Amino acid sequence: MENGKVYTAIGLMSGTSLDGVDCALIETDGKSFVRPLEFVTMPYQPKAREEIRACFGIKNRRDPKVLTAEKLITFKHIEAVQALLHESGKSARQIDVIGFHGQTIYHAPLERMTVQIGDGDRMARELGIDVIDDFRSADVKAGGEGAPLAPLYHAARIRGAGIALPVAVLNIGGVANVTYIGEGEDDILAFDTGPGNALMDDWVKSKTGEPYDKDGALAAAGNVVPVFLQDWLRHPYFTRRPPKSLDRDEWDIADLGRMAQGMGEISVEDGAATLLQFTAQAIVQSLDHLPQKPNSWYACGGGRHNKALMARLDGMLGGAMENVDDLGWNGDATEAECFAYLAVRSLLGLPISLPTTTACPAPMSGGTLHKK
């Protein structure tokens, strides 16, 4: 493949928040040039969300529950690509590659194991487009964390925007992660900061049946319970040096119930307030690990829609918290765009992770190609 070629690529992402399938179309050279073109999202129905959620923590890809969920995930992603092609007016012949992240159900770098489900081979055959999946395994098998994988995309976009560096890009999905981008070409550091939306969503779902706390309204009406916050912030993860990554279920809302014994029932508002503060404080504590204080922070991912969380972060960061949408980006599309970008880098044999982003031993490419 010739140098300088611009590829038309689709990226697919289904995060641990289980909101749905995000599908983005971009043009990119896999290096510094990126042009977003189209984006669609396909929400999961509640039943599908529960079927997928039931697979979290399962290592065995042949488990019957996992096989059922994998089929569901694959067809939902195919449906998303078809919708994107319709919206964009593109045909399958005009797409060079699809980057298919799949659904993470198990992530344990210390075991050198990460499991994303989704049938890339079937997708390639059904759509008639080459597909790259399994982006994380090579990194994890080499001793890396396998996450986060968005930093190189964040760096390409931030540097292309001409923003005064250093800058931090904060992705708030089920887990939150930060990418620090300094002035030097290789001055990138990335790691998971702690929980993102996952704990807050799980708490609200368990107490109200609603999938999330809209705008953080419940949290804003509650009071932080200090004993829980202090206990969780003592977790050894927070003092580990980056790069580092987390599984979605490192913390469990059941801990709130266990710790509350003898204190009476925790209200839904106080639980939401405590979990929001935990998420925010874990993010702000990440400053301790950054080479320099960023000039600004830009948030992407679903968590940026939580007004209470964003206001809390802005206050704790001295007014430095901004939104990637202010840069003209689509903050909902960023992760899906990232996997389109990484698919092109994989085609070109370029690194998709660095020692400073995943703790891999050397810059590494990754992904498995499924021909149409």
N, C-alpha and C positions, 0 to 999 in steps of 0.2 A: 504494500500500500504506500503510495507516494507521500512524501512529506508535504505538509501544507494542505492536504485534502480536508474539506469540510464534510462531515458526516451528518446525516439526518438520523437521529436516534430517539427511541422511546425509553423512558424509565418508569419502573413500577415499584411502588412501595406500600407495604401494609405493616404499620408499626404496632408496637405492643399495646398502644391505647385501643386498638381494634375499632377505630372510627370507620374504616372502610379502605378501599383501594384507591390510592392516588396514582394518576397516570399522566405523564408529562412528555411533551414533544419538544426537542431542542435541535439546533444545529450547533456543531462544535468541531474543533480540530483536535479535541482531547487535551489541549494545552491551555492557551490563554484566551482563545476565542470561544464565547458562548452566546448563543442567541435563543432565548426561550420563545416558543411559538404558540403552544396550546396546552391546556390543562383541563382534565376532567377528574372528578372523584365519584366513586361508586360506593355509597354507604352500605355497610353490612346490616342485614336485618337482625333483630335481636336473637332469633334462634341460631343463625349462623355464627353470630358473635359468641354465643355460649358454647357451641360445638368446638370452635377454635380455642376458646379460653380453657376448655377442659383438657386440652393437650399440653398446656404450659407445664413444664417440668418433666415431661416424658422424653427420655433419651432414645427410645427404640422407635425407629422410623417405620417398622413393620407392625406396630401396635394397631389394632383395628380402628381405634378412635382416631389415630393419626392418619391412617390411610383414607378414612372417610373425610376428614378435614382437608387433607391434601387435595383430594378431588374437587371439593367445594372451592378451595382457594384458587386452584388452577383455572377453573371455569369462570370464576368471578374476575380474575385478572384478564382472561381472554375477552370477556365481555367489556371490560374497561378499555382495552386496546381497540376493540371494534368501535366503541363509542367515540374514542379519540380520533380515529381515522375519519369517522363520519363528520365530526365537528370541524376538523382541520381541512377536509377535502382532499386528504392524501390517500393514495392507494398503498397496499402492502409493498408493491414493487419500488416505491419511493423511499422506503425505510431501510436503512443499512443494518440496524441491529436494535434489539430490545435488551435492556438491562433489567433483569427480573430478580429482585431481592428475595422474594418469597416471604414466608412468615417465620420469624424466630420463635421456637418453642422451648429451646434449651440453650443456655450459653454459660459455659464453665471453662474459661481459659486455663485455669490451673489444672484441669483434667485434660487439657488440649482437645477440647470438644465444644463444638457449636453446631446446632441443628436448625436449619431453615428448611421448611417444607414448601413444596410446589414443584410441579412437573414441567421443567423447562423443555424437555424433549417433546412432550405432547404439545406444548404451546407453539413451538417452532413449526411442527407439522400442521397444526390446526390453522395457524395464521399465515404460513408461508413466508416467515421472516426469521432470520437467524436470531437466536436467543443466547444470552450469557447469563448464567446464574451461579450460585455457590461462591459468592464473592469473599466470604470470610474464612473458609476452611484452611486454605493454604497458609494464611497468616497465623492462625491459631496452632496449626500443626508445627509451624516453625518456632513456636514459643511466644508469639505475639498475643495481644488481647483480642484481635479480630474486630475491634470497635474502638472508637467510632471511625466510620469510613467517609464521612462527609468533608473532612478538613481540606483536602486538596481542591474540592469544588468550591468550598467557602473561600479559600485563598484566591482562586482564579477570579471569582466574582468580585471580591472586595478590591483586589488589586486593579481589576478592570474598571472599577468605579472611581478610582483616584482619591480614595479617602485617606486622610492623615493617619498614619500608623504610629503605634500599634492599635489594633482593634480586636475586640472579642466578639465572635458570633456564637450566640447561645441558641441551641436547638432544644426546644421543650416538647418532647414527645412523651411516651410512657416513662422513659428515663431521660434526664436532661444531660446534655453534653456541651462542652465549650471548645471552640477553636480559637486559639490565640495566634494572631497574624502580625509578625513584626516587620521591620523594614528590610531585613535581608531575605533573599530568595528562599533560603532554607529555614528561615526563622518562623517555624510553625510548631505549636504544641497543642495537643488535644487530649481530652479525657472526659469520661462521664463524671458529672459533678455529684450525682445522687438521684433521687426520684424526681420525675417530672410530673406528668399528669396521673400516673398509674395509681398511686395511693389515694389521691383525692377522689379519682373516679370510682375506685373500688369502694371507698367509704360511703360516698353518696349513693351509689347503686345499692349497697347493702341496706341502707337506712330508708331510702325514699323510692327506690325502683327507677329513678331517673339515671341516665347514663353518665351525667357529669353535673358539676355545679356551675350553672350558666352565669358567666361574668364574675364568678367567685362570690355571688350574693350571699350564700349560706356562710361562707368563711368570714365575710365582712361583718356578718351579724353575730359572730361568735367570739369567744375569748380563748386565747391560747392556754393550754394546760401545761405549765412549765415542767412538771416531773416527766412527762412523756418526751417532751422536746429535748430535755437535757440527757435523758437516757439514750435516745436515738442518736444524738450528736456525738456520743462517746464511741460510736461504732469505729472499729479500727480502719475501715476503708478511708475515712476522711484524713487520716494522717499518713496514709501510703503516698509515696511520691508517684506522680504520673510519668508516663501514660498508664492508665488503668481503666477498667470497664466493669460494668455491673450487669447482673441478671435482673430482669424486671421484678422478680419476686424476692429480692434480697431482704426486703422488709414486707411485712404482712399486716393488714389492718386488724387481724385477729390479735396482734400484740396489744392493741389498744384495749381490747376487752380483758385480756389477761392482766395487764398492768393496772386496770381500773378496779380490780377486785378490792372491796373495802372502801371505795370512794363513791360508790353509787353510779348510776347510769350516766354516761357521757352524752350530752345532747348532740344532735347531728351538726348543729352550728359550731359547737366547741371542738368537735372532732375535725371538722373541715378547717377551722381556723388554725388548729394545731398542725395539721398536715400541710397546709399552705405555708405556714411559717417554717416548718422543717424543710420543705422544698426550697424556699427562698434563702434560708440561712445556709443550706448546703451549697447553693449556687454562689453566694457571696463569699463563703469560705474558700472557694476555688482561687480567689485572688492570692491566697498564701502561696500557691504553687506557680503563679505566672511570673515570667522573667521581669516584666514591667507592668505598671498599672496601665490598662488600656485607656486611650482617649475617649472611646465610646464603646458601648455594647449594643449589638443588634440582635433582636430576638426573631426567630422563625419557629415554625411548628405550631401545633394546635394550642399549646399553652399560652401563646401570646394573645389569644382571645380572652383569657381570664383577666378581666380588668383589675380585680383585687390583687392578683399575683403580680401583674406588671407594675401597678402603683407601689406595691411593697418593695419590689426590686429597685424601682427608680429611686425611692426614698433611701434605701440601704446603700445604693451605689452613687449617691450624691448627684442625682439627676442625669446620670450618664446612660440610662436605659432607653434605647430607641427600638424601632420596629423596622425590619427589613423592607416592609412595604413602603416606607418613606424613601427608600432608594429606588423605587420603581420595580422591585421584585414582587413576586407573588409568594408570600411567606408560607402559604399552604402547599405550594408546589415544590419547595426547595429540595426536599429529600428525594422525591421522584426524579426531579431534574438531575440530582446528583448521580443516581444510578444509570441514567442515560449517559452522562459524562464518563462515569467509571467504565461503562461497557465499551466505549470508544477507546479509552486508555488500555483496557484489557486487549482489545483487538490489536492495538499498536505495540503491545508488550511493555507498556509504560507502568511505573509503580502506581498502585492504588492505596498503598499505606507506607508509612515511614517509621523509622525507629522512634521518632518524637510524637507520633500519633497513635501507634498501637504497641510500641515496645518490641516490634519485630526486629530481628537481628540485622537486617539490611533493608533498603527500599525494595518493596515486593509488589509484583503484579499479582493477579489472581483472577478467579472466575473460570467457569467451564462453558465452552462453546457448544451449542446444539445447532446443527445445520438444519435449514428448512427442508 
